[in-house]
Amino acid sequence: MKAIALISGGLDSALAAKVIAKQGIDVIGINFLIPFKPTDKLKRRFNQREFFSNLDIKIKSVDFFDETIRMIRNPKFGLGHNLNPCIDCHILMLQKAKKMLKALGASFVVTGEVLGQRPMSQNKHTLELIERKSGLGGLLLRPLSAKLLNETLPEKEDWVKRSELLDFSGRTRSPQFALAKELGVENYATPAGGCLLTDRGFSVRMRDLLKHNHKVINSNEIELLKFGRHFRLGKQIKLVVGRDHEENEKLIKLARNRDYVFEPKEIPGPVALARGRFDNKGKLNLACRIISRYSDSQNGKPVKITLKRKGLGLFRDGEVSCLALDDKSLEALRV
């Protein structure tokens, strides 16, 4: 007997998979690669690759980028408090998992959902909706809350023992921590939002990107949303200003052909990346004035800004001298 388990990198999905594996079932983990996972700064506290390897479960990674972008543009079941289409996302993942059952020789699907843990997507009505829309009627098992939900086919057919499943509910994490200790699941991530679409600041930036990009959105553009201070200088012009050395380095790496990279020349200050169609020098000067605002300028003196435009893998240099932009004008441009 085999089962597919959706493994997000969080504790709940790992525990659900381990509970089923403990019953002697061969569990195949599916980790959907979404573009909205936390930044590198958060990843330092949690090594997902190491965590997966310690679960003793085979894990297959599945790209989920294009589907996620289409889903955000047109969610059938609406959004959460920010830009998170949680219900649509769960349904789509389960639909993809269902299609993989035959190819992987698996009989049912396992998820780590806990009844009542999230008010929008994990109440009983929504869990039933997700199961129905996924096409997995009877074949979707949620081990952590199974005793509080209707019996599934794996339980009725005695593929799994219902008596060894659980009755977790609500937002408390104490039962999960105790179970993790019992099952030997260690070095898991601190419980927190695992999707940046639930973050208000990131959602504002993502909405701005969707509004001004009606074509294909790629991973570089999503990654850029995770760093720096963002400013909209025009319908097709965006500026991102680094907040520290690490972000400065990241912005340089994310620069694409035709992007501009700015940096103060003689005083400390941030690196900034500008992307879009600069049709006149006024917009370039505006970008330089924003960078001057975040530089260590003194007594209102002009700041010299080096300007590099990337093209064919190389940068062409230039230099602009300008005064810092006033705070009111700055805030009017902030995303």
C-alpha positions as CSV (number, residue, x, y, z in Angstrom):
1,M,0.0,0.0,0.0
2,K,1.3,3.5,-1.0
3,A,0.1,7.0,-0.2
4,I,1.0,10.4,-1.5
5,A,1.6,13.0,1.2
6,L,1.7,16.7,0.6
7,I,4.8,18.0,2.4
8,S,5.1,21.7,2.7
9,G,8.2,22.0,4.9
10,G,6.0,22.8,7.9
11,L,5.6,20.5,11.0
12,D,1.9,19.5,10.4
13,S,2.4,18.0,7.0
14,A,5.5,16.1,8.2
15,L,3.7,14.7,11.2
16,A,0.7,13.6,9.0
17,A,3.1,11.7,6.7
18,K,4.9,10.1,9.7
19,V,1.6,9.0,11.3
20,I,0.7,7.1,8.1
21,A,4.2,5.8,7.5
22,K,4.1,4.4,11.1
23,Q,1.3,2.1,10.0
24,G,3.5,0.4,7.5
25,I,2.4,2.3,4.5
26,D,4.9,3.5,1.9
27,V,4.6,7.3,1.9
28,I,5.8,9.4,-1.0
29,G,6.1,13.0,-0.2
30,I,5.2,15.7,-2.7
31,N,6.7,19.1,-2.2
32,F,5.1,21.7,-4.4
33,L,7.6,24.5,-5.3
34,I,5.8,27.7,-4.9
35,P,7.4,31.1,-5.5
36,F,6.1,32.7,-2.2
37,K,8.3,31.0,0.4
38,P,10.0,33.3,3.0
39,T,13.3,35.0,2.2
40,D,16.8,33.7,2.7
41,K,17.0,35.5,6.1
42,L,14.2,33.3,7.5
43,K,15.6,30.2,5.8
44,R,18.8,30.5,7.8
45,R,16.9,29.5,10.9
46,F,15.5,26.4,9.1
47,N,17.3,24.1,6.7
48,Q,14.4,22.5,4.7
49,R,16.7,20.1,2.8
50,E,18.1,18.8,6.1
51,F,14.6,18.6,7.6
52,F,13.3,16.6,4.6
53,S,16.3,14.2,4.7
54,N,15.6,13.4,8.4
55,L,12.0,12.5,7.8
56,D,13.0,9.2,6.2
57,I,10.4,9.7,3.5
58,K,11.0,9.8,-0.2
59,I,10.2,13.4,-1.4
60,K,9.5,14.5,-4.9
61,S,9.6,18.2,-5.9
62,V,6.9,19.5,-8.3
63,D,7.0,22.9,-9.9
64,F,4.0,25.0,-9.1
65,F,5.0,28.4,-10.4
66,D,2.8,29.1,-13.4
67,E,-0.3,27.6,-11.8
68,T,0.2,29.8,-8.8
69,I,0.4,33.0,-10.8
70,R,-2.7,32.2,-12.8
71,M,-4.5,31.4,-9.6
72,I,-3.7,34.7,-8.0
73,R,-4.9,36.6,-11.0
74,N,-8.3,34.8,-10.9
75,P,-9.1,32.9,-7.7
76,K,-12.4,31.1,-7.9
77,F,-12.9,31.0,-4.2
78,G,-11.6,34.4,-3.2
79,L,-8.7,35.7,-1.2
80,G,-7.8,35.7,2.5
81,H,-7.0,38.9,4.4
82,N,-4.2,39.7,1.9
83,L,-3.5,38.2,-1.5
84,N,-3.6,34.5,-0.4
85,P,-6.0,32.3,-2.4
86,C,-5.7,29.5,0.1
87,I,-8.7,27.5,-0.9
88,D,-7.9,27.6,-4.6
89,C,-4.3,26.7,-3.8
90,H,-5.3,23.6,-1.7
91,I,-7.7,22.4,-4.4
92,L,-5.1,22.8,-7.2
93,M,-2.4,21.0,-5.3
94,L,-4.8,18.1,-4.5
95,Q,-5.9,17.9,-8.1
96,K,-2.3,17.6,-9.2
97,A,-1.7,15.0,-6.5
98,K,-4.7,13.0,-7.7
99,K,-3.3,12.9,-11.2
100,M,-0.1,11.5,-9.8
101,L,-1.7,8.6,-7.9
102,K,-1.7,6.1,-10.8
103,A,1.8,7.0,-11.9
104,L,3.2,6.5,-8.4
105,G,1.2,3.4,-7.7
106,A,-0.5,5.2,-4.7
107,S,-4.0,4.7,-3.4
108,F,-4.8,7.8,-1.5
109,V,-3.6,11.3,-0.5
110,V,-2.5,12.6,2.9
111,T,-2.4,16.2,4.1
112,G,-1.4,17.9,7.3
113,E,-4.5,20.1,7.7
114,V,-5.9,20.6,11.2
115,L,-9.5,21.3,11.8
116,G,-10.0,24.9,13.0
117,Q,-6.3,25.9,12.7
118,R,-7.1,28.5,10.1
119,P,-10.5,30.1,10.1
120,M,-10.8,30.5,6.3
121,S,-9.4,27.3,4.8
122,Q,-9.5,24.8,7.6
123,N,-13.1,24.9,9.0
124,K,-15.2,21.8,8.4
125,H,-17.3,23.3,5.6
126,T,-14.2,24.4,3.7
127,L,-12.3,21.1,4.2
128,E,-15.3,19.3,2.7
129,L,-15.4,21.8,-0.2
130,I,-11.7,21.3,-0.9
131,E,-12.1,17.5,-0.9
132,R,-15.1,17.7,-3.2
133,K,-13.6,20.1,-5.7
134,S,-10.3,18.2,-5.8
135,G,-12.0,15.1,-7.1
136,L,-10.5,13.1,-4.3
137,G,-13.8,12.2,-2.6
138,G,-13.1,9.6,0.0
139,L,-9.4,9.3,-0.9
140,L,-8.2,12.4,1.0
141,L,-7.0,11.6,4.6
142,R,-6.1,14.2,7.2
143,P,-4.5,12.1,9.9
144,L,-4.1,14.9,12.5
145,S,-7.9,15.6,12.7
146,A,-9.2,12.3,11.2
147,K,-11.3,11.4,14.3
148,L,-13.2,14.6,14.1
149,L,-14.0,14.2,10.4
150,N,-16.0,11.7,8.3
151,E,-14.4,8.3,7.7
152,T,-12.4,8.1,4.5
153,L,-12.1,5.1,2.2
154,P,-8.7,4.2,3.6
155,E,-10.2,3.9,7.0
156,K,-13.4,2.1,5.9
157,E,-11.3,-0.4,3.9
158,D,-8.9,-0.8,6.8
159,W,-5.9,0.4,4.8
160,V,-5.2,2.5,7.9
161,K,-6.3,2.0,11.5
162,R,-8.6,4.9,12.5
163,S,-7.8,4.2,16.1
164,E,-4.2,5.3,15.5
165,L,-5.2,8.6,13.9
166,L,-5.7,11.8,15.8
167,D,-8.2,14.4,16.9
168,F,-6.2,17.6,16.8
169,S,-8.2,20.9,16.5
170,G,-7.8,24.6,16.9
171,R,-4.8,26.8,16.8
172,T,-2.8,25.4,19.8
173,R,0.4,23.8,18.8
174,S,1.1,21.8,21.9
175,P,-0.3,18.5,20.6
176,Q,1.9,18.8,17.5
177,F,5.0,19.5,19.6
178,A,4.3,16.4,21.7
179,L,3.7,14.2,18.7
180,A,6.9,15.5,17.0
181,K,8.9,14.4,20.1
182,E,7.2,11.0,20.1
183,L,7.9,10.4,16.4
184,G,11.4,11.8,16.5
185,V,10.7,14.7,14.2
186,E,13.4,17.3,15.0
187,N,14.8,20.6,13.7
188,Y,11.4,21.8,12.3
189,A,10.7,25.4,11.5
190,T,9.1,27.7,14.1
191,P,5.4,27.8,13.3
192,A,4.7,31.0,11.2
193,G,3.2,32.0,8.0
194,G,4.8,29.8,5.3
195,C,3.4,31.8,2.4
196,L,4.4,35.4,1.7
197,L,0.9,36.0,0.2
198,T,-0.4,36.1,3.7
199,D,2.0,39.0,4.5
200,R,0.4,42.5,4.0
201,G,3.6,44.2,2.8
202,F,4.4,41.6,0.3
203,S,0.9,41.4,-0.9
204,V,0.9,45.2,-1.6
205,R,4.0,44.7,-3.8
206,M,2.5,41.7,-5.5
207,R,-0.7,43.6,-6.4
208,D,1.5,46.4,-7.8
209,L,3.3,43.9,-10.0
210,L,0.1,42.3,-11.2
211,K,-1.3,45.7,-12.0
212,H,1.6,46.9,-14.1
213,N,2.6,43.5,-15.6
214,H,-0.1,42.1,-17.8
215,K,2.2,39.6,-19.5
216,V,4.1,36.7,-18.1
217,I,5.5,37.1,-14.6
218,N,8.8,35.2,-13.9
219,S,10.6,34.0,-10.8
220,N,13.1,36.9,-11.0
221,E,10.3,39.4,-10.6
222,I,8.8,37.5,-7.6
223,E,12.2,37.2,-5.9
224,L,12.7,41.0,-6.3
225,L,9.5,41.6,-4.3
226,K,11.1,40.0,-1.2
227,F,13.9,42.6,-0.8
228,G,14.4,46.3,-0.2
229,R,12.2,49.4,-0.3
230,H,10.0,49.6,-3.4
231,F,8.9,52.7,-5.3
232,R,6.7,53.1,-8.4
233,L,8.2,55.9,-10.6
234,G,5.9,55.3,-13.5
235,K,3.6,52.7,-15.1
236,Q,6.6,50.9,-16.4
237,I,9.3,52.0,-14.0
238,K,10.1,50.5,-10.6
239,L,12.9,51.2,-8.2
240,V,14.1,48.9,-5.4
241,V,16.5,50.3,-2.7
242,G,18.5,47.9,-0.5
243,R,18.3,48.2,3.3
244,D,21.5,46.5,4.2
245,H,24.7,44.9,2.7
246,E,23.0,41.6,2.1
247,E,20.1,43.1,0.2
248,N,22.5,45.3,-1.8
249,E,24.3,42.1,-2.9
250,K,21.0,40.4,-3.7
251,L,19.8,43.3,-5.9
252,I,23.0,43.2,-7.9
253,K,22.5,39.5,-8.5
254,L,18.9,40.0,-9.6
255,A,19.8,42.7,-12.2
256,R,18.7,41.7,-15.7
257,N,19.7,43.1,-19.1
258,R,18.5,46.7,-19.4
259,D,18.1,47.2,-15.6
260,Y,19.9,50.1,-13.9
261,V,22.0,49.7,-10.8
262,F,22.7,52.8,-8.7
263,E,25.1,53.4,-5.8
264,P,26.5,56.5,-4.0
265,K,30.0,57.2,-5.1
266,E,31.9,58.9,-2.3
267,I,29.7,58.3,0.8
268,P,28.0,55.2,2.3
269,G,24.6,54.4,1.0
270,P,22.4,51.7,-0.5
271,V,22.5,49.9,-3.8
272,A,19.3,50.3,-5.8
273,L,17.9,48.5,-8.9
274,A,15.6,50.2,-11.4
275,R,13.6,48.3,-13.9
276,G,11.5,49.7,-16.7
277,R,11.4,52.1,-19.6
278,F,13.2,55.4,-18.7
279,D,12.1,57.6,-21.5
280,N,13.7,60.8,-20.1
281,K,16.4,61.9,-17.8
282,G,13.8,63.2,-15.3
283,K,12.9,59.7,-14.1
284,L,16.5,58.7,-13.8
285,N,17.2,61.9,-11.8
286,L,14.1,61.0,-9.6
287,A,15.6,57.6,-8.9
288,C,18.9,59.2,-7.9
289,R,17.2,61.6,-5.6
290,I,15.5,58.7,-3.8
291,I,18.9,56.9,-3.4
292,S,20.4,60.2,-2.1
293,R,17.7,60.3,0.5
294,Y,18.9,57.0,2.0
295,S,22.6,57.9,1.7
296,D,24.8,59.5,4.4
297,S,24.6,62.9,2.9
298,Q,25.3,66.0,5.1
299,N,24.0,69.5,5.2
300,G,21.7,69.0,2.2
301,K,24.6,68.7,-0.2
302,P,24.2,66.9,-3.6
303,V,25.2,63.2,-3.7
304,K,27.2,61.7,-6.5
305,I,25.5,58.5,-7.7
306,T,27.1,56.0,-10.0
307,L,24.7,54.7,-12.6
308,K,25.2,51.4,-14.4
309,R,22.9,49.9,-17.0
310,K,23.2,46.2,-17.6
311,G,23.4,45.0,-21.2
312,L,24.6,41.7,-22.7
313,G,26.0,40.8,-19.3
314,L,28.0,44.0,-19.0
315,F,27.4,47.3,-17.2
316,R,27.8,50.7,-18.9
317,D,28.8,53.4,-16.4
318,G,27.5,56.9,-15.8
319,E,27.3,59.4,-13.0
320,V,24.6,61.8,-11.6
321,S,24.8,64.4,-8.9
322,C,21.6,65.3,-7.1
323,L,19.9,66.4,-3.9
324,A,17.9,64.1,-1.7
325,L,14.1,63.8,-2.3
326,D,11.9,65.2,0.4
327,D,10.0,62.7,2.6
328,K,6.5,63.7,1.5
329,S,7.4,63.1,-2.2
330,L,9.2,59.9,-1.2
331,E,6.1,58.5,0.5
332,A,3.9,59.3,-2.4
333,L,6.0,57.0,-4.6
334,R,6.4,54.1,-2.1
335,V,4.8,50.8,-2.9
